[in-house]
Amino acid sequence: MTQSQPWWQKTAIYQIYPRSFMDASADGIGDLRGIISRLDYVKDLGFDCIWVSPIFRSPQKDFGYDVSDYFSVSPEYGNMSDADDLIAAAHSRGMRILFDLVLNHTSREHPWFKESCSSRTNPKRDWYIWQDGRGTRPPNNWKSLVGGSAWHYDGNTDQWYFASFLPFQPDLNFRNPEVSKAMFDVVRFWLDKGVDGFRLDIFHCIFKDERFRNNPFDFRYVPTKNLTAGFFQKWKYNLNRPENFELARDLRSLIDTYSPQRLLLGEVFGSDHAIKNYLGDRRDGLNLVFLWNLLPIKAEAGFLRDVIRHYEARYPEPFKPVYVLGNHDQKRFISKIGNDVSKAKLLALVQLTARGVPVTYYGEEIGMPDGDFSARIARDPLGKRYRWIPDFLVKRLGLYVNRDGCRTPMQWDNSPNGGFCPDSVIPWLPVDENTVSVNVAAQKPDENSLLNVYRRLLHLRQKTPAILEGTLELFDHSDVGDDLLAYRRNHVDETVLILINWGKNTVQFHHQTGCNHILLAIGMKRPVKLDPIAIPPDAGIILTRSN
Ligand code: GLC
């Protein structure tokens, strides 16, 4: 018998981008009251945890990932009492809530940075990373994650400050104990308010090489998917430094003093080895890290089998792989698969029944597509930076430089603004025209809609121990052929069998598992025979053994 697992190992997380979820104040920008008003929707869908992208005071140049005060709420989202109410509203529904914590950098408008900039002798000077240049050149060759030197010259003090991301997001200097103390105070402040943990923004960037050694050359210009290299260098000395792993452990020690248990979910990029290091040798680091292998998604059995096999090999029990299909930085997954709703249902089936923690980005459950915005009119600062690249080239190179596309307002109904804000108001990003047909209200009554497939899967997941905490056994390609993805989840004496046909022809499968009871079927009628079973194209089924 396995011991019962902590809540976060069995959770299903729903990511809310507050700016785009629900606008209660009718100013075209989503807000905390809006989120509160839609919590029942999220709960009813079957998610028991929400992650809310940053809500702290910010000039919003990177929409909250540029914080100017960690102890207050950005006015367009509400105020502190709204934040308290949101936490309480989640808890009163038996849900958990994660805030999004940007430890690596602040906004340039944070008072700490203003002080730090004011003179070389200011007590906050060393709170950020300042270095002398090499003549008129930056201190070393480090490139930011978004291209260009990561160093920015400050004429006032004749030194350069470092920014891993955009120039208005200066990196904090975690080697200064005052900085780590200040940021741990932030963590405590929100934990004391009751948040159940944090999604940690670009945690792999926090420490940099103490000696500021130049990064070695790499022949790649376009950054690799796991961000180990880009812009003609290996990101050796500025990412995934050993001190980051220590910081992970220190933060874990802090959250573990809280009860009920809290969660740290890290956004980290790097080699497989580096990513796993964040969890700690003794599982004393971050509780979970996002895994990105599903992002170049292919709705194909082979691709998915490889990802699952990889996750199982690298993150066996008691680790939990995190299954992500998208977020506020990535093109929406349904657009990557040609807006194929049948396939989206099957991908949801995989995400919600594989062994691990699923994180669903708002709107995925109704199949919201990516907005097709030219970088020339970008609101996203990354898009603005790359607006000079012609749209056709962006597409040809498969780049995603304007993140506006995945951030359009949630489509609640078929009104012009999708029910996100009143129709008399201009939303901060236009609502996709397809809200006419792709919206929550339209999908609710349809038992077979994508929305209801998510709902049925999540509800089944909640009540099925084998899916929540069972082991996973993958059927090999040699047993099932090219088109079928098949795996078993086993827990104590419960077995659940998942079979999905990604091909164009019906697949016959003799599984010999004794599973003779249908828990859920997608895209197919109740089959007459269960073993061997005939699975039509674009269909999936979950079976169990009735004892
Ligand atoms: C993370 C966030 C992204 C943000 C960046 C800088 O990757 O997900 O939205 O722009 O960090 O904070």
Residues whose N, C-alpha, C, O or C-beta is under 5 A from the ligand:
A	BS01	GLC	D62 Y65 F165 D201 I202 D329
